[in-house]
Amino acid sequence: MSQTMCENCRNYVYDDESDCMICEMDLDEDEMRLFLAYALPVLRFLR
């Protein structure tokens, strides 16, 4: 199984209550759009 970018992120943490890994980065629609606008070109460059 290949690693995802989430597994390398400091916001991806273990949650004791749900007994699983979760992302602590809670973005609304506008924040997600801005994040992806920055992240996608960088990820394409890294391939």
PyMOL Python script that loads the backbone (N, CA, C, O; Angstrom):
from pymol import cmd

cmd.read_pdbstr("""\
ATOM      1  N   MET A   1       0.859  -1.179   0.000  1.00  0.00           N
ATOM      2  CA  MET A   1       0.000   0.000   0.000  1.00  0.00           C
ATOM      3  C   MET A   1       0.900   1.236   0.000  1.00  0.00           C
ATOM      4  O   MET A   1       1.862   1.305   0.764  1.00  0.00           O
ATOM      5  N   SER A   2       0.592   2.197  -0.844  1.00  0.00           N
ATOM      6  CA  SER A   2       1.408   3.405  -0.928  1.00  0.00           C
ATOM      7  C   SER A   2       0.977   4.434   0.109  1.00  0.00           C
ATOM      8  O   SER A   2      -0.174   4.466   0.543  1.00  0.00           O
ATOM      9  N   GLN A   3       1.940   5.279   0.494  1.00  0.00           N
ATOM     10  CA  GLN A   3       1.643   6.333   1.454  1.00  0.00           C
ATOM     11  C   GLN A   3       0.929   7.486   0.762  1.00  0.00           C
ATOM     12  O   GLN A   3       1.171   7.777  -0.409  1.00  0.00           O
ATOM     13  N   THR A   4       0.060   8.123   1.501  1.00  0.00           N
ATOM     14  CA  THR A   4      -0.590   9.334   1.004  1.00  0.00           C
ATOM     15  C   THR A   4       0.105  10.541   1.602  1.00  0.00           C
ATOM     16  O   THR A   4       0.914  10.405   2.519  1.00  0.00           O
ATOM     17  N   MET A   5      -0.202  11.703   1.096  1.00  0.00           N
ATOM     18  CA  MET A   5       0.369  12.922   1.640  1.00  0.00           C
ATOM     19  C   MET A   5      -0.100  13.138   3.083  1.00  0.00           C
ATOM     20  O   MET A   5       0.611  13.752   3.878  1.00  0.00           O
ATOM     21  N   CYS A   6      -1.269  12.646   3.417  1.00  0.00           N
ATOM     22  CA  CYS A   6      -1.798  12.801   4.774  1.00  0.00           C
ATOM     23  C   CYS A   6      -0.881  12.143   5.799  1.00  0.00           C
ATOM     24  O   CYS A   6      -0.676  12.682   6.886  1.00  0.00           O
ATOM     25  N   GLU A   7      -0.337  10.995   5.463  1.00  0.00           N
ATOM     26  CA  GLU A   7       0.502  10.274   6.415  1.00  0.00           C
ATOM     27  C   GLU A   7       1.776  11.033   6.755  1.00  0.00           C
ATOM     28  O   GLU A   7       2.406  10.749   7.774  1.00  0.00           O
ATOM     29  N   ASN A   8       2.162  11.983   5.929  1.00  0.00           N
ATOM     30  CA  ASN A   8       3.355  12.786   6.170  1.00  0.00           C
ATOM     31  C   ASN A   8       3.026  14.125   6.810  1.00  0.00           C
ATOM     32  O   ASN A   8       3.933  14.908   7.090  1.00  0.00           O
ATOM     33  N   CYS A   9       1.775  14.400   7.044  1.00  0.00           N
ATOM     34  CA  CYS A   9       1.328  15.702   7.529  1.00  0.00           C
ATOM     35  C   CYS A   9       1.284  15.729   9.054  1.00  0.00           C
ATOM     36  O   CYS A   9       0.900  14.746   9.687  1.00  0.00           O
ATOM     37  N   ARG A  10       1.675  16.851   9.633  1.00  0.00           N
ATOM     38  CA  ARG A  10       1.646  16.959  11.097  1.00  0.00           C
ATOM     39  C   ARG A  10       0.224  17.121  11.630  1.00  0.00           C
ATOM     40  O   ARG A  10       0.009  16.986  12.835  1.00  0.00           O
ATOM     41  N   ASN A  11      -0.750  17.405  10.767  1.00  0.00           N
ATOM     42  CA  ASN A  11      -2.149  17.530  11.191  1.00  0.00           C
ATOM     43  C   ASN A  11      -2.873  16.182  11.203  1.00  0.00           C
ATOM     44  O   ASN A  11      -4.022  16.103  11.638  1.00  0.00           O
ATOM     45  N   TYR A  12      -2.223  15.141  10.737  1.00  0.00           N
ATOM     46  CA  TYR A  12      -2.798  13.795  10.698  1.00  0.00           C
ATOM     47  C   TYR A  12      -2.356  13.079  11.977  1.00  0.00           C
ATOM     48  O   TYR A  12      -1.214  12.631  12.081  1.00  0.00           O
ATOM     49  N   VAL A  13      -3.260  12.978  12.940  1.00  0.00           N
ATOM     50  CA  VAL A  13      -2.906  12.485  14.271  1.00  0.00           C
ATOM     51  C   VAL A  13      -3.834  11.345  14.699  1.00  0.00           C
ATOM     52  O   VAL A  13      -4.921  11.161  14.152  1.00  0.00           O
ATOM     53  N   TYR A  14      -3.376  10.604  15.678  1.00  0.00           N
ATOM     54  CA  TYR A  14      -4.176   9.513  16.233  1.00  0.00           C
ATOM     55  C   TYR A  14      -5.171  10.065  17.243  1.00  0.00           C
ATOM     56  O   TYR A  14      -4.807  10.841  18.126  1.00  0.00           O
ATOM     57  N   ASP A  15      -6.427   9.659  17.108  1.00  0.00           N
ATOM     58  CA  ASP A  15      -7.484  10.086  18.018  1.00  0.00           C
ATOM     59  C   ASP A  15      -7.856   8.912  18.912  1.00  0.00           C
ATOM     60  O   ASP A  15      -8.342   7.884  18.439  1.00  0.00           O
ATOM     61  N   ASP A  16      -7.621   9.078  20.216  1.00  0.00           N
ATOM     62  CA  ASP A  16      -7.916   8.007  21.178  1.00  0.00           C
ATOM     63  C   ASP A  16      -9.404   7.682  21.253  1.00  0.00           C
ATOM     64  O   ASP A  16      -9.775   6.518  21.400  1.00  0.00           O
ATOM     65  N   GLU A  17     -10.250   8.687  21.155  1.00  0.00           N
ATOM     66  CA  GLU A  17     -11.701   8.465  21.276  1.00  0.00           C
ATOM     67  C   GLU A  17     -12.259   7.612  20.145  1.00  0.00           C
ATOM     68  O   GLU A  17     -13.064   6.711  20.381  1.00  0.00           O
ATOM     69  N   SER A  18     -11.835   7.895  18.918  1.00  0.00           N
ATOM     70  CA  SER A  18     -12.361   7.140  17.780  1.00  0.00           C
ATOM     71  C   SER A  18     -11.465   5.963  17.398  1.00  0.00           C
ATOM     72  O   SER A  18     -11.831   5.153  16.546  1.00  0.00           O
ATOM     73  N   ASP A  19     -10.277   5.865  18.034  1.00  0.00           N
ATOM     74  CA  ASP A  19      -9.338   4.776  17.798  1.00  0.00           C
ATOM     75  C   ASP A  19      -8.912   4.689  16.327  1.00  0.00           C
ATOM     76  O   ASP A  19      -8.813   3.603  15.755  1.00  0.00           O
ATOM     77  N   CYS A  20      -8.664   5.861  15.734  1.00  0.00           N
ATOM     78  CA  CYS A  20      -8.187   5.894  14.349  1.00  0.00           C
ATOM     79  C   CYS A  20      -7.441   7.207  14.085  1.00  0.00           C
ATOM     80  O   CYS A  20      -7.438   8.118  14.912  1.00  0.00           O
ATOM     81  N   MET A  21      -6.821   7.272  12.929  1.00  0.00           N
ATOM     82  CA  MET A  21      -6.106   8.482  12.529  1.00  0.00           C
ATOM     83  C   MET A  21      -7.111   9.483  11.957  1.00  0.00           C
ATOM     84  O   MET A  21      -8.021   9.099  11.222  1.00  0.00           O
ATOM     85  N   ILE A  22      -6.948  10.772  12.294  1.00  0.00           N
ATOM     86  CA  ILE A  22      -7.828  11.817  11.779  1.00  0.00           C
ATOM     87  C   ILE A  22      -6.998  13.018  11.344  1.00  0.00           C
ATOM     88  O   ILE A  22      -5.853  13.186  11.765  1.00  0.00           O
ATOM     89  N   CYS A  23      -7.582  13.829  10.515  1.00  0.00           N
ATOM     90  CA  CYS A  23      -6.955  15.073  10.090  1.00  0.00           C
ATOM     91  C   CYS A  23      -7.514  16.206  10.950  1.00  0.00           C
ATOM     92  O   CYS A  23      -8.725  16.420  11.001  1.00  0.00           O
ATOM     93  N   GLU A  24      -6.625  16.922  11.617  1.00  0.00           N
ATOM     94  CA  GLU A  24      -7.063  18.015  12.476  1.00  0.00           C
ATOM     95  C   GLU A  24      -7.268  19.316  11.695  1.00  0.00           C
ATOM     96  O   GLU A  24      -7.693  20.319  12.267  1.00  0.00           O
ATOM     97  N   MET A  25      -6.977  19.305  10.429  1.00  0.00           N
ATOM     98  CA  MET A  25      -7.125  20.502   9.622  1.00  0.00           C
ATOM     99  C   MET A  25      -8.578  20.593   9.154  1.00  0.00           C
ATOM    100  O   MET A  25      -8.983  19.896   8.223  1.00  0.00           O
ATOM    101  N   ASP A  26      -9.342  21.439   9.794  1.00  0.00           N
ATOM    102  CA  ASP A  26     -10.765  21.577   9.510  1.00  0.00           C
ATOM    103  C   ASP A  26     -10.969  22.820   8.643  1.00  0.00           C
ATOM    104  O   ASP A  26     -11.027  23.939   9.155  1.00  0.00           O
ATOM    105  N   LEU A  27     -11.077  22.618   7.336  1.00  0.00           N
ATOM    106  CA  LEU A  27     -11.191  23.734   6.403  1.00  0.00           C
ATOM    107  C   LEU A  27     -12.621  23.889   5.903  1.00  0.00           C
ATOM    108  O   LEU A  27     -13.308  22.902   5.642  1.00  0.00           O
ATOM    109  N   ASP A  28     -13.060  25.132   5.773  1.00  0.00           N
ATOM    110  CA  ASP A  28     -14.349  25.355   5.127  1.00  0.00           C
ATOM    111  C   ASP A  28     -14.119  25.370   3.609  1.00  0.00           C
ATOM    112  O   ASP A  28     -12.985  25.192   3.165  1.00  0.00           O
ATOM    113  N   GLU A  29     -15.156  25.577   2.820  1.00  0.00           N
ATOM    114  CA  GLU A  29     -15.048  25.511   1.356  1.00  0.00           C
ATOM    115  C   GLU A  29     -14.024  26.493   0.796  1.00  0.00           C
ATOM    116  O   GLU A  29     -13.213  26.127  -0.055  1.00  0.00           O
ATOM    117  N   ASP A  30     -14.057  27.723   1.263  1.00  0.00           N
ATOM    118  CA  ASP A  30     -13.133  28.743   0.755  1.00  0.00           C
ATOM    119  C   ASP A  30     -11.689  28.414   1.120  1.00  0.00           C
ATOM    120  O   ASP A  30     -10.789  28.550   0.292  1.00  0.00           O
ATOM    121  N   GLU A  31     -11.472  27.985   2.348  1.00  0.00           N
ATOM    122  CA  GLU A  31     -10.122  27.618   2.776  1.00  0.00           C
ATOM    123  C   GLU A  31      -9.614  26.410   1.995  1.00  0.00           C
ATOM    124  O   GLU A  31      -8.441  26.360   1.626  1.00  0.00           O
ATOM    125  N   MET A  32     -10.486  25.439   1.742  1.00  0.00           N
ATOM    126  CA  MET A  32     -10.081  24.258   0.978  1.00  0.00           C
ATOM    127  C   MET A  32      -9.720  24.638  -0.455  1.00  0.00           C
ATOM    128  O   MET A  32      -8.755  24.113  -1.010  1.00  0.00           O
ATOM    129  N   ARG A  33     -10.482  25.538  -1.050  1.00  0.00           N
ATOM    130  CA  ARG A  33     -10.181  25.988  -2.418  1.00  0.00           C
ATOM    131  C   ARG A  33      -8.802  26.642  -2.472  1.00  0.00           C
ATOM    132  O   ARG A  33      -8.017  26.368  -3.379  1.00  0.00           O
ATOM    133  N   LEU A  34      -8.511  27.503  -1.505  1.00  0.00           N
ATOM    134  CA  LEU A  34      -7.211  28.159  -1.469  1.00  0.00           C
ATOM    135  C   LEU A  34      -6.083  27.159  -1.210  1.00  0.00           C
ATOM    136  O   LEU A  34      -5.014  27.249  -1.814  1.00  0.00           O
ATOM    137  N   PHE A  35      -6.327  26.215  -0.319  1.00  0.00           N
ATOM    138  CA  PHE A  35      -5.326  25.195  -0.023  1.00  0.00           C
ATOM    139  C   PHE A  35      -5.018  24.362  -1.260  1.00  0.00           C
ATOM    140  O   PHE A  35      -3.851  24.133  -1.579  1.00  0.00           O
ATOM    141  N   LEU A  36      -6.058  23.906  -1.959  1.00  0.00           N
ATOM    142  CA  LEU A  36      -5.857  23.086  -3.146  1.00  0.00           C
ATOM    143  C   LEU A  36      -5.237  23.879  -4.293  1.00  0.00           C
ATOM    144  O   LEU A  36      -4.458  23.334  -5.075  1.00  0.00           O
ATOM    145  N   ALA A  37      -5.578  25.150  -4.395  1.00  0.00           N
ATOM    146  CA  ALA A  37      -4.985  25.987  -5.441  1.00  0.00           C
ATOM    147  C   ALA A  37      -3.471  26.062  -5.264  1.00  0.00           C
ATOM    148  O   ALA A  37      -2.734  26.139  -6.247  1.00  0.00           O
ATOM    149  N   TYR A  38      -3.009  26.040  -4.029  1.00  0.00           N
ATOM    150  CA  TYR A  38      -1.571  26.044  -3.768  1.00  0.00           C
ATOM    151  C   TYR A  38      -0.991  24.638  -3.853  1.00  0.00           C
ATOM    152  O   TYR A  38       0.060  24.444  -4.462  1.00  0.00           O
ATOM    153  N   ALA A  39      -1.655  23.657  -3.255  1.00  0.00           N
ATOM    154  CA  ALA A  39      -1.100  22.315  -3.100  1.00  0.00           C
ATOM    155  C   ALA A  39      -1.021  21.535  -4.411  1.00  0.00           C
ATOM    156  O   ALA A  39      -0.029  20.842  -4.640  1.00  0.00           O
ATOM    157  N   LEU A  40      -2.017  21.622  -5.267  1.00  0.00           N
ATOM    158  CA  LEU A  40      -2.020  20.802  -6.476  1.00  0.00           C
ATOM    159  C   LEU A  40      -0.857  21.091  -7.411  1.00  0.00           C
ATOM    160  O   LEU A  40      -0.221  20.145  -7.875  1.00  0.00           O
ATOM    161  N   PRO A  41      -0.543  22.349  -7.713  1.00  0.00           N
ATOM    162  CA  PRO A  41       0.631  22.585  -8.563  1.00  0.00           C
ATOM    163  C   PRO A  41       1.922  22.086  -7.932  1.00  0.00           C
ATOM    164  O   PRO A  41       2.802  21.597  -8.641  1.00  0.00           O
ATOM    165  N   VAL A  42       2.053  22.199  -6.621  1.00  0.00           N
ATOM    166  CA  VAL A  42       3.256  21.710  -5.935  1.00  0.00           C
ATOM    167  C   VAL A  42       3.326  20.198  -6.023  1.00  0.00           C
ATOM    168  O   VAL A  42       4.397  19.644  -6.271  1.00  0.00           O
ATOM    169  N   LEU A  43       2.204  19.519  -5.825  1.00  0.00           N
ATOM    170  CA  LEU A  43       2.194  18.056  -5.897  1.00  0.00           C
ATOM    171  C   LEU A  43       2.485  17.570  -7.303  1.00  0.00           C
ATOM    172  O   LEU A  43       3.178  16.567  -7.474  1.00  0.00           O
ATOM    173  N   ARG A  44       1.974  18.253  -8.309  1.00  0.00           N
ATOM    174  CA  ARG A  44       2.266  17.869  -9.697  1.00  0.00           C
ATOM    175  C   ARG A  44       3.750  18.030  -9.990  1.00  0.00           C
ATOM    176  O   ARG A  44       4.332  17.218 -10.710  1.00  0.00           O
ATOM    177  N   PHE A  45       4.366  19.067  -9.441  1.00  0.00           N
ATOM    178  CA  PHE A  45       5.790  19.303  -9.640  1.00  0.00           C
ATOM    179  C   PHE A  45       6.631  18.208  -8.996  1.00  0.00           C
ATOM    180  O   PHE A  45       7.673  17.835  -9.534  1.00  0.00           O
ATOM    181  N   LEU A  46       6.195  17.690  -7.856  1.00  0.00           N
ATOM    182  CA  LEU A  46       6.960  16.688  -7.131  1.00  0.00           C
ATOM    183  C   LEU A  46       6.895  15.306  -7.742  1.00  0.00           C
ATOM    184  O   LEU A  46       7.699  14.448  -7.380  1.00  0.00           O
ATOM    185  N   ARG A  47       5.981  15.057  -8.643  1.00  0.00           N
ATOM    186  CA  ARG A  47       5.873  13.719  -9.244  1.00  0.00           C
ATOM    187  C   ARG A  47       7.050  13.383 -10.076  1.00  0.00           C
ATOM    188  O   ARG A  47       7.110  12.294 -10.648  1.00  0.00           O
TER     189      ARG A  47
END
""", "prot")
cmd.dss("prot")
cmd.show_as("cartoon", "prot")
cmd.util.cbc("prot")
cmd.orient("prot")
